[in-house]
Amino acid sequence: MTLLALALLLASSLGGPDAREAAQALADSCQDARCVAQGMVYGKAESGLSRAPKPFSTDAKDGTSCSIWQTPCALTKGRSIAEQARLWTAMRARSLAHCGNLSALASGACGRATKLVQAREAEASAWLYAITWANLP
């Protein structure tokens, strides 16, 4: 299965006003299926896969975090979803390289928000498992 096919299956399953565009952007930005699944799960959790979500967290309300992946507004405001996906995948890669997990995505530092990271990783893994087994010949 291609990364785009995986991303579009996730988009249709997770829903959201900008899910298809986020799926396309992640398929173009990610190098593997795990990245795509994590990106879609993070996008759903952070914004409902919406480029203009209703702010509910403190950092979203104060204008610190914006758009689908709730990345720093200073870096994402006015950028396309494709550019934001490239930023998110770069932040993901740095977190994996420095922390060995995605904890730096949630908090900016290694080792924080571990329950949140574990829950999102488990959800991404579950989606990958379900899609893989559902699409066997």
MOLIN-V609871 format. One line per field, one symbol per residue. phi: phi as a letter, one per 30 degrees, with the letter a starting at -180 (. if undefined). psi: psi as a letter, one per 20 degrees, with the letter a starting at -180 (. if undefined). burial: I if it has 16 or more other ideal C-beta (glycine too) atoms within 10 Angstrom, else O. Layout:
# MOLIN-V609871
phi->???
psi->???
burial->???
This chain:
# MOLIN-V609871
phi->.dddddddddedddikdcddddddddddcdcaddddddddddddddbihbdbdddbcedddcidcbiechdeeecceicddddddddddddddddddcciacddddbibdichdddddddddddddddddddddcdd
psi->prhgggghggghghaqhkgghhggghhhhqirhggggggggggghhjklpimqpphrghghjjgqqagjlrphhhhpjqrhghhhhgghghgggggghhjajhhghiiqqirkhggggghgggggggggghghhjq.
burial->OOIOOIIIIIIOOIOIOIIOIIIIIIIOIIOOIOIIIIIIIIIIIIIIIIIOIOOOOOOIOOOOIIIIIIIOIOOIOOOOIOOIIIIIIOIIOOIIOOIOIIIIIIOOOOOOIOOOIOOIIOIIOOIIOOIOOOOOO
